[in-house]
């Protein structure tokens, strides 16, 4: 671990567990809503404009579901790091991730320096 006090580690792990449960519930609810919406649409005869609206809505719902699945994977990765003792260590340089960063983003994989370098590298050059 990165030298964080045990009470801080437990608190951060608890926050991640709560986020994981909330995402799992949200994913389950979205799947149920999508099923209900699909069965309802099968019963309704719709105009081409309505069909276009439905396709747009389905695309947005699908994008949100993908985002939630990605967030869930990130949180599961962070929780797995508790098990192997590497929670709070940067995936890139191995240095400790600061407590203030972990408090803001308990799922953080990179220290602030590595994250800043990554973001600068991704910026398009004007």
Order of alpha helices (4+ residues) and beta strands (2+ residues): alpha-alpha-alpha-alpha
